Amino acid sequence: MVKNIVALLTRFIPRTILQRVAHLGLQSIGWIYTGKTFEDPIDGRTYRKMLPYGRVRTRPNALAPHSLSLERHRALWVFLSEFTDFFTSPSRILHMAPEYCFIKRFRSISSLDYVTGDLDSPWADHHFDVHSIPFEDSSFDIIMANHLMEHVDDDNAVLREFYRVLRPGGWGVLQVPIDWTNPNTEEDRSITDPVELERLYWQRDHLRLYGYEDYPNRLRSAGFVVEVIDMKEVLGASRYERYALGGEQWVFVVRK
């Protein structure tokens, strides 16, 4: 029942509307899921189970109802906390398509000059097309864009823009959905039918589905040095399961 409701809401209600109201409904029922099986490392809350999430490929124990974090957000939080100086080093960051679970927490870090951007998100400070980022060359120490690249018209152009605005010595995290069964990216711009896009690329607003070998190569083609971190390997099975990180969670780190 819950699985079907979540699937319908995420498929047919516009993202900007969900962003404005979803947290109110989910946080009001969060107490129902209280328990000790799973832990959200972002806020430390524990649950007997988490909410299912997904449009076509519904995943169990995916969505933490209080922080609204998904598997990829929890994996990224642990990576930032334990393997970087993100929370302590003075840095200027550009966070594209900012996620609810991160915004207030990142903004509260006194060492961060936190800049958010999106085409239309109500949570973003600046609204612009990421194909043409309105900041000067070498403006940021860190860039972050999670599950954005599969939506953009020209991903290679966007990657070049990210490279341009990143300072030499800077780094970033650029997460995308990955088809772990296919090394190659699947993309056919002649396909416009939403149902077919959803079948092939997992969502109606996705324009491609990245392959596990091709995506790091696309990052390198833009000029980045790429490091791919397998979070299951670095955390171990017990912590990986405790944080409900689901299937493969690899963090794609880029450096200039």
VENPEMO-V51173 format. One record per pair of residues at least 12 apart in sequence whose C-alpha atoms are under 6 Angstrom apart, sorted by the first residue. I is the first residue (numbers start at 0). J is the second residue. Records with the same first field share a line. If there is no record, write none. Layout:
# VENPEMO-V51173
I: J + J
This chain:
# VENPEMO-V51173
2: 51
6: 53 + 54
10: 54
15: 120
25: 64
26: 64 + 65
29: 64
32: 46 + 47 + 48
33: 46 + 47
34: 46 + 47
35: 47
37: 241 + 242
38: 241 + 242
39: 242
48: 60
49: 62 + 63
50: 62
66: 100
67: 100
68: 100
70: 244
89: 110 + 111
90: 111 + 140
91: 111 + 112 + 139 + 140
92: 113 + 114 + 139 + 140 + 141 + 142
93: 114 + 115 + 142
94: 115 + 142 + 143
95: 115 + 116 + 117 + 144
96: 117
130: 157
136: 163 + 164
137: 164 + 165 + 166
138: 164
139: 165 + 166
140: 166 + 169
141: 169 + 170 + 171
142: 171
143: 171 + 172 + 173
144: 173
145: 173 + 174
146: 174 + 175
149: 205 + 206 + 207
150: 205 + 206
158: 221
159: 221
167: 255
168: 255
169: 254 + 255
170: 253 + 254
171: 252 + 253
172: 251 + 252
173: 251
177: 209 + 210
178: 210
179: 211
181: 210
182: 210 + 211 + 212
183: 210 + 213
184: 208 + 209 + 210
185: 207 + 208
186: 207
223: 253 + 254 + 255
224: 253 + 254
225: 252 + 253
226: 252
227: 250 + 251
228: 249 + 250
229: 249
230: 248 + 249
